[in-house]
Amino acid sequence: MAQLKSLDLPDSERTPVRDTPQRQSASGHTWIWILVAALALGGFWYYRSSRSKAAQDAAAPAAPGKGAGRGPGGANFSVPVVVATTTKGDLPVYLNGLGTVTPLSTVTVRSRVDGQLINVAFKEGQYVKAGDLLERFKLLFKEGVIPKQQLDTQAASVGQFDGAIKSDQAQIDNAKLQLTYSRITAPISGRIGLRLVDPGNIVHATDTNGLLIITQLQPISVIFTLPQDQLPQVFDKLHKGAAQLTVEAFDRDNTAKIATGKLLTIDNQIDVATGTYKLKAVFNNEDSSLFPNQFVNTHLLVDTKRNLSLVPLAALQRGPQGSTYVYVVANNTVKIHNITVAQTTGGTVGVSDGLQPGELVVTDGQDKLQEGTKVIPNQAPAAAPAAATSTPSANPTYSNSSAPAATPPTPPSAKHGRGAKP
């Protein structure tokens, strides 16, 4: 067997080879470039896939009613919308305020004499009427002719007797008066409240609380307030002596009408703390629907704008420059009409220019529309005209330029189309 001869190598050749910092840096940079390249390839692949899918979707036929209908490429697509027909009519102008039902008269009935309360001839909550006024008689005495001396003598005697008679008569009249005071009658017509004193109690003329309270309910008043800026409009109507202005009282939610009355008067000063002034209206209240201290919403009818084109409030749109317009449908195609709003009451808008009766306006689906869009119109359910009903929304009266805000495409600048004792 051959013997292998060992070969001793230098120590430097036995030491393992280590990477220098330069080689480590080069290796890290390589991995970074590989990662960047992979991301770039992935992004390019995603972009190509998206473009290919978009091209396929554009080439595929759209389902009926799903197309946006925008421009020449969407000419065959139609957007379903809800439309309403423009009508011609009158629109009332209301000034809205907050009020409190206030009785015209409230009387606290008290006793004028001291004594024991024997009997109560009324029921709590009973409606009573004021007592009738009694007739008054005046007695006339005839005169005779007698001598002057005899007349003077008899006159002196008569004067003495007359004084005694008058004193006795005064006592009789006082007794009659006490008897009259012991029988209490209703000073006004109205509704009796809860009884304050029960039979058997001793009552005094100086008692503070009294025996009962009578409140007049028919008619009854409502005191309400309006902003001072609206004072000239109301005062002008009263100053001209026109027919009494109509006031309608609504419930707390401002949805149901309770009663209809007439404006009686306005206060003689403005409340500087609130910037409002008070008005007083009177209601017949035959059905007792209004109750003292009840809170109500009031609607004062100050004017009626006539011969307007009426459309639903939902049809109004606002442009970026504040212009007001609507979408009008003709031959299943949308056109933009700039309009002039004369009055808005409740959910109805009165247009003085820009619309004609009979034209169809879009009330729902405007966010998908622009000039020339093809649509499928669906008629909205018919609603009662604003002039025939006064049930308003929470804020039924708007200024001429008010309308709901929207962000549709900019419309063209040119117009297209128009407490007493008894």
HUNORLIN-V670957 format. One line per field, one symbol per residue. psi: psi as a letter, one per 20 degrees, with the letter a starting at -180 (. if undefined). burial: I if it has 24 or more other C-alpha atoms within 12 Angstrom, else O. A space follows every 50 residues. Layout:
psi->???
burial->???
//
This chain:
psi->pqpppqopqqhhhipqpqprhhhgghgghghghggghgggggghghghgg hghhhghhhqpqqpiiqhkpahhkhiqqpprprqpprpaqpqoqpprprp ppqhpppoprqirpapogqokrqpjqprqqqqpqqpqpppqqqrorqggh ggghhgghhghhggghghhhhghhghghhghioprphrpappbqphpqqi qpqqijpghahrppppiorqrpprqqqhhighgghgghhikrqpqppppr ahikhppgrpaqpgrqrjrpohhikrqqqpqpphlhjkhpqpjppqpqoo oiropqlqppqqhiipqprhjjqprqpppplkppqpoprophqopcjppp pipiqqpiqpqpipjhijqrpjpprnpppqqpqpqhhiqjorahmiprrh jqqqqrlrqprqhqqob..rq.
burial->OOOOOOOOOOOOOOOOOOOOOOOOOOOOOOOOOOOOOOOOOOOOOOOOOO OOOOOOOOOOOOOOOOIIIIOOOOOIIIIIIIIIIIIIIIIIIIIIIIII IIIIOIIIIIIIIOOOOOOOOIOOOOOIOOOOOOOOOOOOOOOOOOOOOO OOOOOOOOOOOOOOOOOOOOOOOOOOOOOOOIOIIIIIIIIIIOOIIOOO OOIOOOOOOIIIIIIIIIIIIIIIIIIIOIIOOIIOOOOOOOOIIIIIII IOOIOOIIIIIIIIIIOOOOOOOOOOIIIIIIIIIOOOOIIIOIIIIIII IIIIIOOIIIIIIIIIIIIOOOIIIIIIIIOIIIIIIIIIIIIIIIIIII IIIIIIIOIIIIIIIIOIIIIIIIIIIOOOOOOOIIIOOIIIIOOIIIOO IIIOOOOIOIIOOOOOOIOOII
//
